[in-house]
């Protein structure tokens, strides 16, 4: 990202940065589990069939 220039976002963005094995993915999985909400393309994972999930 050193040479990307300026990046502008229209909405707030949170970046999780850290070395490998510091828990970034675990943190996100915990947040998703506690919110009981995992969305893919705006749809709840629970409402999608396995075949649909494979193609997302």
N, C-alpha and C positions, 0 to 999 in steps of 0.2 A: 504494500500500500504506500510505500515511500514515494513513488512517482505518479500517484493518481491525481494529483491536483486537489481541487475542492470538490467535496461531495455534499449535496444538500438533500435533506429529507423533509418531506411535508408533514410527517408525524413524528412523535418522539420515538427514539430508537435506543435500545439497551444492548450493549456489547459485553459479552463475557469473554475475557481474555485471560489466558494462563497456560502454564506448562502442562504437558501431558500428565494424566493421573492426579489432577488437582480437584476433580469433582464437578467440572462444568456440566457435563451431561447428566450426572447424578442429580445435580441441583435442578436442572430443567425437568427431568423425569419426576422428581418430587413435587415440583410446582404443578405439573400437569395432573399428577395423581391426586393431590390435595384439592385441586379445583374440579376434580371429576370431569374433566373436559379436555379431550384431545381432538383437535379438529384438523382435517386435511381438506384443503380447498373449501373451507367454510362448513364442511359436513362433519358430524360426529363420527368418530371411528366405529362406534358401536352400531351405527346405522348402515355402515358399508359392508358389503360382502367381501370375502377374502379376495376374490378375483378382481373386484373393483379397486381394492387397496394395492394390489400388485401393479396395476396400470396407472397409478397416480404418480 
